[in-house]
């Protein structure tokens, strides 16, 4: 069965960016969406977004590691503005 891309995006947003849903809950209700949601997050979100979801308890450490393992070199990594800001702070 094909997954609905709009639902994948919505689920990913609610799991990784807002914490309003969880991969565990999605696995219970629509298990076929878990892998596409993790892939969407890996392809779309920066590592710091995924790290933040972990620190907030929105995803487990296993889900965090599994999501990061899906990231390719062409996927977003870290925000360059954060790196610039850190460099500016270090200079002060």
Phi and psi restraints in degrees (range 20) as a CNS / XPLOR table:
assign (resid 1 and name C) (resid 2 and name N)
       (resid 2 and name CA) (resid 2 and name C) 1.0 -75.5 20.0 2
assign (resid 2 and name N) (resid 2 and name CA)
       (resid 2 and name C) (resid 3 and name N) 1.0 144.1 20.0 2
assign (resid 2 and name C) (resid 3 and name N)
       (resid 3 and name CA) (resid 3 and name C) 1.0 -92.2 20.0 2
assign (resid 3 and name N) (resid 3 and name CA)
       (resid 3 and name C) (resid 4 and name N) 1.0 152.9 20.0 2
assign (resid 3 and name C) (resid 4 and name N)
       (resid 4 and name CA) (resid 4 and name C) 1.0 -84.3 20.0 2
assign (resid 4 and name N) (resid 4 and name CA)
       (resid 4 and name C) (resid 5 and name N) 1.0 118.8 20.0 2
assign (resid 4 and name C) (resid 5 and name N)
       (resid 5 and name CA) (resid 5 and name C) 1.0 -64.4 20.0 2
assign (resid 5 and name N) (resid 5 and name CA)
       (resid 5 and name C) (resid 6 and name N) 1.0 -29.9 20.0 2
assign (resid 5 and name C) (resid 6 and name N)
       (resid 6 and name CA) (resid 6 and name C) 1.0 -67.4 20.0 2
assign (resid 6 and name N) (resid 6 and name CA)
       (resid 6 and name C) (resid 7 and name N) 1.0 -40.0 20.0 2
assign (resid 6 and name C) (resid 7 and name N)
       (resid 7 and name CA) (resid 7 and name C) 1.0 -66.0 20.0 2
assign (resid 7 and name N) (resid 7 and name CA)
       (resid 7 and name C) (resid 8 and name N) 1.0 -39.0 20.0 2
assign (resid 7 and name C) (resid 8 and name N)
       (resid 8 and name CA) (resid 8 and name C) 1.0 -58.9 20.0 2
assign (resid 8 and name N) (resid 8 and name CA)
       (resid 8 and name C) (resid 9 and name N) 1.0 -48.5 20.0 2
assign (resid 8 and name C) (resid 9 and name N)
       (resid 9 and name CA) (resid 9 and name C) 1.0 -62.5 20.0 2
assign (resid 9 and name N) (resid 9 and name CA)
       (resid 9 and name C) (resid 10 and name N) 1.0 -43.5 20.0 2
assign (resid 9 and name C) (resid 10 and name N)
       (resid 10 and name CA) (resid 10 and name C) 1.0 -63.5 20.0 2
assign (resid 10 and name N) (resid 10 and name CA)
       (resid 10 and name C) (resid 11 and name N) 1.0 -46.0 20.0 2
assign (resid 10 and name C) (resid 11 and name N)
       (resid 11 and name CA) (resid 11 and name C) 1.0 -60.9 20.0 2
assign (resid 11 and name N) (resid 11 and name CA)
       (resid 11 and name C) (resid 12 and name N) 1.0 -44.9 20.0 2
assign (resid 11 and name C) (resid 12 and name N)
       (resid 12 and name CA) (resid 12 and name C) 1.0 -61.5 20.0 2
assign (resid 12 and name N) (resid 12 and name CA)
       (resid 12 and name C) (resid 13 and name N) 1.0 -43.9 20.0 2
assign (resid 12 and name C) (resid 13 and name N)
       (resid 13 and name CA) (resid 13 and name C) 1.0 -60.3 20.0 2
assign (resid 13 and name N) (resid 13 and name CA)
       (resid 13 and name C) (resid 14 and name N) 1.0 -45.7 20.0 2
assign (resid 13 and name C) (resid 14 and name N)
       (resid 14 and name CA) (resid 14 and name C) 1.0 -71.9 20.0 2
assign (resid 14 and name N) (resid 14 and name CA)
       (resid 14 and name C) (resid 15 and name N) 1.0 -24.0 20.0 2
assign (resid 14 and name C) (resid 15 and name N)
       (resid 15 and name CA) (resid 15 and name C) 1.0 -86.6 20.0 2
assign (resid 15 and name N) (resid 15 and name CA)
       (resid 15 and name C) (resid 16 and name N) 1.0 -53.8 20.0 2
assign (resid 15 and name C) (resid 16 and name N)
       (resid 16 and name CA) (resid 16 and name C) 1.0 -89.5 20.0 2
assign (resid 16 and name N) (resid 16 and name CA)
       (resid 16 and name C) (resid 17 and name N) 1.0 -25.7 20.0 2
assign (resid 16 and name C) (resid 17 and name N)
       (resid 17 and name CA) (resid 17 and name C) 1.0 -109.1 20.0 2
assign (resid 17 and name N) (resid 17 and name CA)
       (resid 17 and name C) (resid 18 and name N) 1.0 -25.7 20.0 2
assign (resid 17 and name C) (resid 18 and name N)
       (resid 18 and name CA) (resid 18 and name C) 1.0 -122.4 20.0 2
assign (resid 18 and name N) (resid 18 and name CA)
       (resid 18 and name C) (resid 19 and name N) 1.0 -19.0 20.0 2
assign (resid 18 and name C) (resid 19 and name N)
       (resid 19 and name CA) (resid 19 and name C) 1.0 72.7 20.0 2
assign (resid 19 and name N) (resid 19 and name CA)
       (resid 19 and name C) (resid 20 and name N) 1.0 16.9 20.0 2
assign (resid 19 and name C) (resid 20 and name N)
       (resid 20 and name CA) (resid 20 and name C) 1.0 -81.3 20.0 2
assign (resid 20 and name N) (resid 20 and name CA)
       (resid 20 and name C) (resid 21 and name N) 1.0 -9.0 20.0 2
assign (resid 20 and name C) (resid 21 and name N)
       (resid 21 and name CA) (resid 21 and name C) 1.0 -145.2 20.0 2
assign (resid 21 and name N) (resid 21 and name CA)
       (resid 21 and name C) (resid 22 and name N) 1.0 171.4 20.0 2
assign (resid 21 and name C) (resid 22 and name N)
       (resid 22 and name CA) (resid 22 and name C) 1.0 -135.5 20.0 2
assign (resid 22 and name N) (resid 22 and name CA)
       (resid 22 and name C) (resid 23 and name N) 1.0 155.8 20.0 2
assign (resid 22 and name C) (resid 23 and name N)
       (resid 23 and name CA) (resid 23 and name C) 1.0 -64.8 20.0 2
assign (resid 23 and name N) (resid 23 and name CA)
       (resid 23 and name C) (resid 24 and name N) 1.0 -32.5 20.0 2
assign (resid 23 and name C) (resid 24 and name N)
       (resid 24 and name CA) (resid 24 and name C) 1.0 -62.9 20.0 2
assign (resid 24 and name N) (resid 24 and name CA)
       (resid 24 and name C) (resid 25 and name N) 1.0 -42.0 20.0 2
assign (resid 24 and name C) (resid 25 and name N)
       (resid 25 and name CA) (resid 25 and name C) 1.0 -66.5 20.0 2
assign (resid 25 and name N) (resid 25 and name CA)
       (resid 25 and name C) (resid 26 and name N) 1.0 -41.6 20.0 2
assign (resid 25 and name C) (resid 26 and name N)
       (resid 26 and name CA) (resid 26 and name C) 1.0 -63.2 20.0 2
assign (resid 26 and name N) (resid 26 and name CA)
       (resid 26 and name C) (resid 27 and name N) 1.0 -39.1 20.0 2
assign (resid 26 and name C) (resid 27 and name N)
       (resid 27 and name CA) (resid 27 and name C) 1.0 -61.8 20.0 2
assign (resid 27 and name N) (resid 27 and name CA)
       (resid 27 and name C) (resid 28 and name N) 1.0 -32.4 20.0 2
assign (resid 27 and name C) (resid 28 and name N)
       (resid 28 and name CA) (resid 28 and name C) 1.0 -75.2 20.0 2
assign (resid 28 and name N) (resid 28 and name CA)
       (resid 28 and name C) (resid 29 and name N) 1.0 -39.1 20.0 2
assign (resid 28 and name C) (resid 29 and name N)
       (resid 29 and name CA) (resid 29 and name C) 1.0 -94.2 20.0 2
assign (resid 29 and name N) (resid 29 and name CA)
       (resid 29 and name C) (resid 30 and name N) 1.0 -38.7 20.0 2
assign (resid 29 and name C) (resid 30 and name N)
       (resid 30 and name CA) (resid 30 and name C) 1.0 -144.5 20.0 2
assign (resid 30 and name N) (resid 30 and name CA)
       (resid 30 and name C) (resid 31 and name N) 1.0 74.5 20.0 2
assign (resid 30 and name C) (resid 31 and name N)
       (resid 31 and name CA) (resid 31 and name C) 1.0 -58.5 20.0 2
assign (resid 31 and name N) (resid 31 and name CA)
       (resid 31 and name C) (resid 32 and name N) 1.0 -27.1 20.0 2
assign (resid 31 and name C) (resid 32 and name N)
       (resid 32 and name CA) (resid 32 and name C) 1.0 -68.5 20.0 2
assign (resid 32 and name N) (resid 32 and name CA)
       (resid 32 and name C) (resid 33 and name N) 1.0 -10.0 20.0 2
assign (resid 32 and name C) (resid 33 and name N)
       (resid 33 and name CA) (resid 33 and name C) 1.0 -94.0 20.0 2
assign (resid 33 and name N) (resid 33 and name CA)
       (resid 33 and name C) (resid 34 and name N) 1.0 -14.8 20.0 2
assign (resid 33 and name C) (resid 34 and name N)
       (resid 34 and name CA) (resid 34 and name C) 1.0 -60.4 20.0 2
assign (resid 34 and name N) (resid 34 and name CA)
       (resid 34 and name C) (resid 35 and name N) 1.0 -53.6 20.0 2
assign (resid 34 and name C) (resid 35 and name N)
       (resid 35 and name CA) (resid 35 and name C) 1.0 -61.7 20.0 2
assign (resid 35 and name N) (resid 35 and name CA)
       (resid 35 and name C) (resid 36 and name N) 1.0 -45.9 20.0 2
assign (resid 35 and name C) (resid 36 and name N)
       (resid 36 and name CA) (resid 36 and name C) 1.0 -62.9 20.0 2
assign (resid 36 and name N) (resid 36 and name CA)
       (resid 36 and name C) (resid 37 and name N) 1.0 -34.3 20.0 2
assign (resid 36 and name C) (resid 37 and name N)
       (resid 37 and name CA) (resid 37 and name C) 1.0 -66.6 20.0 2
assign (resid 37 and name N) (resid 37 and name CA)
       (resid 37 and name C) (resid 38 and name N) 1.0 -44.3 20.0 2
assign (resid 37 and name C) (resid 38 and name N)
       (resid 38 and name CA) (resid 38 and name C) 1.0 -64.1 20.0 2
assign (resid 38 and name N) (resid 38 and name CA)
       (resid 38 and name C) (resid 39 and name N) 1.0 -40.2 20.0 2
assign (resid 38 and name C) (resid 39 and name N)
       (resid 39 and name CA) (resid 39 and name C) 1.0 -65.5 20.0 2
assign (resid 39 and name N) (resid 39 and name CA)
       (resid 39 and name C) (resid 40 and name N) 1.0 -41.4 20.0 2
assign (resid 39 and name C) (resid 40 and name N)
       (resid 40 and name CA) (resid 40 and name C) 1.0 -60.8 20.0 2
assign (resid 40 and name N) (resid 40 and name CA)
       (resid 40 and name C) (resid 41 and name N) 1.0 -44.5 20.0 2
assign (resid 40 and name C) (resid 41 and name N)
       (resid 41 and name CA) (resid 41 and name C) 1.0 -62.2 20.0 2
assign (resid 41 and name N) (resid 41 and name CA)
       (resid 41 and name C) (resid 42 and name N) 1.0 -43.3 20.0 2
assign (resid 41 and name C) (resid 42 and name N)
       (resid 42 and name CA) (resid 42 and name C) 1.0 -63.7 20.0 2
assign (resid 42 and name N) (resid 42 and name CA)
       (resid 42 and name C) (resid 43 and name N) 1.0 -39.2 20.0 2
assign (resid 42 and name C) (resid 43 and name N)
       (resid 43 and name CA) (resid 43 and name C) 1.0 -76.6 20.0 2
assign (resid 43 and name N) (resid 43 and name CA)
       (resid 43 and name C) (resid 44 and name N) 1.0 -24.1 20.0 2
assign (resid 43 and name C) (resid 44 and name N)
       (resid 44 and name CA) (resid 44 and name C) 1.0 -112.9 20.0 2
assign (resid 44 and name N) (resid 44 and name CA)
       (resid 44 and name C) (resid 45 and name N) 1.0 -39.2 20.0 2
assign (resid 44 and name C) (resid 45 and name N)
       (resid 45 and name CA) (resid 45 and name C) 1.0 -95.3 20.0 2
assign (resid 45 and name N) (resid 45 and name CA)
       (resid 45 and name C) (resid 46 and name N) 1.0 149.3 20.0 2
assign (resid 45 and name C) (resid 46 and name N)
       (resid 46 and name CA) (resid 46 and name C) 1.0 -71.3 20.0 2
assign (resid 46 and name N) (resid 46 and name CA)
       (resid 46 and name C) (resid 47 and name N) 1.0 156.6 20.0 2
assign (resid 46 and name C) (resid 47 and name N)
       (resid 47 and name CA) (resid 47 and name C) 1.0 -57.9 20.0 2
assign (resid 47 and name N) (resid 47 and name CA)
       (resid 47 and name C) (resid 48 and name N) 1.0 -37.8 20.0 2
assign (resid 47 and name C) (resid 48 and name N)
       (resid 48 and name CA) (resid 48 and name C) 1.0 -66.9 20.0 2
assign (resid 48 and name N) (resid 48 and name CA)
       (resid 48 and name C) (resid 49 and name N) 1.0 -28.8 20.0 2
assign (resid 48 and name C) (resid 49 and name N)
       (resid 49 and name CA) (resid 49 and name C) 1.0 -65.5 20.0 2
assign (resid 49 and name N) (resid 49 and name CA)
       (resid 49 and name C) (resid 50 and name N) 1.0 -43.8 20.0 2
assign (resid 49 and name C) (resid 50 and name N)
       (resid 50 and name CA) (resid 50 and name C) 1.0 -68.3 20.0 2
assign (resid 50 and name N) (resid 50 and name CA)
       (resid 50 and name C) (resid 51 and name N) 1.0 -40.1 20.0 2
assign (resid 50 and name C) (resid 51 and name N)
       (resid 51 and name CA) (resid 51 and name C) 1.0 -61.2 20.0 2
assign (resid 51 and name N) (resid 51 and name CA)
       (resid 51 and name C) (resid 52 and name N) 1.0 -42.4 20.0 2
assign (resid 51 and name C) (resid 52 and name N)
       (resid 52 and name CA) (resid 52 and name C) 1.0 -62.4 20.0 2
assign (resid 52 and name N) (resid 52 and name CA)
       (resid 52 and name C) (resid 53 and name N) 1.0 -40.7 20.0 2
assign (resid 52 and name C) (resid 53 and name N)
       (resid 53 and name CA) (resid 53 and name C) 1.0 -59.8 20.0 2
assign (resid 53 and name N) (resid 53 and name CA)
       (resid 53 and name C) (resid 54 and name N) 1.0 -37.7 20.0 2
assign (resid 53 and name C) (resid 54 and name N)
       (resid 54 and name CA) (resid 54 and name C) 1.0 -67.6 20.0 2
assign (resid 54 and name N) (resid 54 and name CA)
       (resid 54 and name C) (resid 55 and name N) 1.0 -46.8 20.0 2
assign (resid 54 and name C) (resid 55 and name N)
       (resid 55 and name CA) (resid 55 and name C) 1.0 -65.7 20.0 2
assign (resid 55 and name N) (resid 55 and name CA)
       (resid 55 and name C) (resid 56 and name N) 1.0 -26.9 20.0 2
assign (resid 55 and name C) (resid 56 and name N)
       (resid 56 and name CA) (resid 56 and name C) 1.0 -83.2 20.0 2
assign (resid 56 and name N) (resid 56 and name CA)
       (resid 56 and name C) (resid 57 and name N) 1.0 -8.5 20.0 2
assign (resid 56 and name C) (resid 57 and name N)
       (resid 57 and name CA) (resid 57 and name C) 1.0 82.1 20.0 2
assign (resid 57 and name N) (resid 57 and name CA)
       (resid 57 and name C) (resid 58 and name N) 1.0 14.9 20.0 2
assign (resid 57 and name C) (resid 58 and name N)
       (resid 58 and name CA) (resid 58 and name C) 1.0 -78.2 20.0 2
assign (resid 58 and name N) (resid 58 and name CA)
       (resid 58 and name C) (resid 59 and name N) 1.0 -27.4 20.0 2
assign (resid 58 and name C) (resid 59 and name N)
       (resid 59 and name CA) (resid 59 and name C) 1.0 -130.2 20.0 2
assign (resid 59 and name N) (resid 59 and name CA)
       (resid 59 and name C) (resid 60 and name N) 1.0 157.7 20.0 2
assign (resid 59 and name C) (resid 60 and name N)
       (resid 60 and name CA) (resid 60 and name C) 1.0 -85.2 20.0 2
assign (resid 60 and name N) (resid 60 and name CA)
       (resid 60 and name C) (resid 61 and name N) 1.0 168.3 20.0 2
assign (resid 60 and name C) (resid 61 and name N)
       (resid 61 and name CA) (resid 61 and name C) 1.0 -64.3 20.0 2
assign (resid 61 and name N) (resid 61 and name CA)
       (resid 61 and name C) (resid 62 and name N) 1.0 -33.4 20.0 2
assign (resid 61 and name C) (resid 62 and name N)
       (resid 62 and name CA) (resid 62 and name C) 1.0 -67.5 20.0 2
assign (resid 62 and name N) (resid 62 and name CA)
       (resid 62 and name C) (resid 63 and name N) 1.0 -43.8 20.0 2
assign (resid 62 and name C) (resid 63 and name N)
       (resid 63 and name CA) (resid 63 and name C) 1.0 -63.8 20.0 2
assign (resid 63 and name N) (resid 63 and name CA)
       (resid 63 and name C) (resid 64 and name N) 1.0 -38.2 20.0 2
assign (resid 63 and name C) (resid 64 and name N)
       (resid 64 and name CA) (resid 64 and name C) 1.0 -60.9 20.0 2
assign (resid 64 and name N) (resid 64 and name CA)
       (resid 64 and name C) (resid 65 and name N) 1.0 -51.5 20.0 2
assign (resid 64 and name C) (resid 65 and name N)
       (resid 65 and name CA) (resid 65 and name C) 1.0 -63.2 20.0 2
assign (resid 65 and name N) (resid 65 and name CA)
       (resid 65 and name C) (resid 66 and name N) 1.0 -41.5 20.0 2
assign (resid 65 and name C) (resid 66 and name N)
       (resid 66 and name CA) (resid 66 and name C) 1.0 -64.5 20.0 2
assign (resid 66 and name N) (resid 66 and name CA)
       (resid 66 and name C) (resid 67 and name N) 1.0 -38.3 20.0 2
assign (resid 66 and name C) (resid 67 and name N)
       (resid 67 and name CA) (resid 67 and name C) 1.0 -67.4 20.0 2
assign (resid 67 and name N) (resid 67 and name CA)
       (resid 67 and name C) (resid 68 and name N) 1.0 -46.0 20.0 2
assign (resid 67 and name C) (resid 68 and name N)
       (resid 68 and name CA) (resid 68 and name C) 1.0 -64.7 20.0 2
assign (resid 68 and name N) (resid 68 and name CA)
       (resid 68 and name C) (resid 69 and name N) 1.0 -31.8 20.0 2
assign (resid 68 and name C) (resid 69 and name N)
       (resid 69 and name CA) (resid 69 and name C) 1.0 -65.6 20.0 2
assign (resid 69 and name N) (resid 69 and name CA)
       (resid 69 and name C) (resid 70 and name N) 1.0 -21.9 20.0 2
assign (resid 69 and name C) (resid 70 and name N)
       (resid 70 and name CA) (resid 70 and name C) 1.0 -83.2 20.0 2
assign (resid 70 and name N) (resid 70 and name CA)
       (resid 70 and name C) (resid 71 and name N) 1.0 -12.6 20.0 2
assign (resid 70 and name C) (resid 71 and name N)
       (resid 71 and name CA) (resid 71 and name C) 1.0 -70.4 20.0 2
assign (resid 71 and name N) (resid 71 and name CA)
       (resid 71 and name C) (resid 72 and name N) 1.0 135.2 20.0 2
assign (resid 71 and name C) (resid 72 and name N)
       (resid 72 and name CA) (resid 72 and name C) 1.0 -104.5 20.0 2
assign (resid 72 and name N) (resid 72 and name CA)
       (resid 72 and name C) (resid 73 and name N) 1.0 171.2 20.0 2
assign (resid 72 and name C) (resid 73 and name N)
       (resid 73 and name CA) (resid 73 and name C) 1.0 -64.7 20.0 2
assign (resid 73 and name N) (resid 73 and name CA)
       (resid 73 and name C) (resid 74 and name N) 1.0 -23.4 20.0 2
assign (resid 73 and name C) (resid 74 and name N)
       (resid 74 and name CA) (resid 74 and name C) 1.0 -84.7 20.0 2
assign (resid 74 and name N) (resid 74 and name CA)
       (resid 74 and name C) (resid 75 and name N) 1.0 -9.2 20.0 2
assign (resid 74 and name C) (resid 75 and name N)
       (resid 75 and name CA) (resid 75 and name C) 1.0 -81.2 20.0 2
assign (resid 75 and name N) (resid 75 and name CA)
       (resid 75 and name C) (resid 76 and name N) 1.0 157.6 20.0 2
assign (resid 75 and name C) (resid 76 and name N)
       (resid 76 and name CA) (resid 76 and name C) 1.0 -57.8 20.0 2
assign (resid 76 and name N) (resid 76 and name CA)
       (resid 76 and name C) (resid 77 and name N) 1.0 136.4 20.0 2
assign (resid 76 and name C) (resid 77 and name N)
       (resid 77 and name CA) (resid 77 and name C) 1.0 -107.3 20.0 2
assign (resid 77 and name N) (resid 77 and name CA)
       (resid 77 and name C) (resid 78 and name N) 1.0 -94.9 20.0 2
assign (resid 77 and name C) (resid 78 and name N)
       (resid 78 and name CA) (resid 78 and name C) 1.0 -113.8 20.0 2
assign (resid 78 and name N) (resid 78 and name CA)
       (resid 78 and name C) (resid 79 and name N) 1.0 150.4 20.0 2
assign (resid 78 and name C) (resid 79 and name N)
       (resid 79 and name CA) (resid 79 and name C) 1.0 -69.6 20.0 2
assign (resid 79 and name N) (resid 79 and name CA)
       (resid 79 and name C) (resid 80 and name N) 1.0 130.2 20.0 2
assign (resid 79 and name C) (resid 80 and name N)
       (resid 80 and name CA) (resid 80 and name C) 1.0 -69.3 20.0 2
assign (resid 80 and name N) (resid 80 and name CA)
       (resid 80 and name C) (resid 81 and name N) 1.0 -28.8 20.0 2
assign (resid 80 and name C) (resid 81 and name N)
       (resid 81 and name CA) (resid 81 and name C) 1.0 -64.9 20.0 2
assign (resid 81 and name N) (resid 81 and name CA)
       (resid 81 and name C) (resid 82 and name N) 1.0 -33.5 20.0 2
assign (resid 81 and name C) (resid 82 and name N)
       (resid 82 and name CA) (resid 82 and name C) 1.0 -67.4 20.0 2
assign (resid 82 and name N) (resid 82 and name CA)
       (resid 82 and name C) (resid 83 and name N) 1.0 -38.5 20.0 2
assign (resid 82 and name C) (resid 83 and name N)
       (resid 83 and name CA) (resid 83 and name C) 1.0 -67.2 20.0 2
assign (resid 83 and name N) (resid 83 and name CA)
       (resid 83 and name C) (resid 84 and name N) 1.0 -40.6 20.0 2
assign (resid 83 and name C) (resid 84 and name N)
       (resid 84 and name CA) (resid 84 and name C) 1.0 -64.0 20.0 2
assign (resid 84 and name N) (resid 84 and name CA)
       (resid 84 and name C) (resid 85 and name N) 1.0 -45.8 20.0 2
assign (resid 84 and name C) (resid 85 and name N)
       (resid 85 and name CA) (resid 85 and name C) 1.0 -61.2 20.0 2
assign (resid 85 and name N) (resid 85 and name CA)
       (resid 85 and name C) (resid 86 and name N) 1.0 -39.7 20.0 2
assign (resid 85 and name C) (resid 86 and name N)
       (resid 86 and name CA) (resid 86 and name C) 1.0 -65.1 20.0 2
assign (resid 86 and name N) (resid 86 and name CA)
       (resid 86 and name C) (resid 87 and name N) 1.0 -39.8 20.0 2
assign (resid 86 and name C) (resid 87 and name N)
       (resid 87 and name CA) (resid 87 and name C) 1.0 -63.8 20.0 2
assign (resid 87 and name N) (resid 87 and name CA)
       (resid 87 and name C) (resid 88 and name N) 1.0 -39.8 20.0 2
assign (resid 87 and name C) (resid 88 and name N)
       (resid 88 and name CA) (resid 88 and name C) 1.0 -66.0 20.0 2
assign (resid 88 and name N) (resid 88 and name CA)
       (resid 88 and name C) (resid 89 and name N) 1.0 -38.7 20.0 2
assign (resid 88 and name C) (resid 89 and name N)
       (resid 89 and name CA) (resid 89 and name C) 1.0 -66.4 20.0 2
assign (resid 89 and name N) (resid 89 and name CA)
       (resid 89 and name C) (resid 90 and name N) 1.0 -39.9 20.0 2
assign (resid 89 and name C) (resid 90 and name N)
       (resid 90 and name CA) (resid 90 and name C) 1.0 -64.3 20.0 2
assign (resid 90 and name N) (resid 90 and name CA)
       (resid 90 and name C) (resid 91 and name N) 1.0 -32.5 20.0 2
assign (resid 90 and name C) (resid 91 and name N)
       (resid 91 and name CA) (resid 91 and name C) 1.0 -72.8 20.0 2
assign (resid 91 and name N) (resid 91 and name CA)
       (resid 91 and name C) (resid 92 and name N) 1.0 -21.9 20.0 2
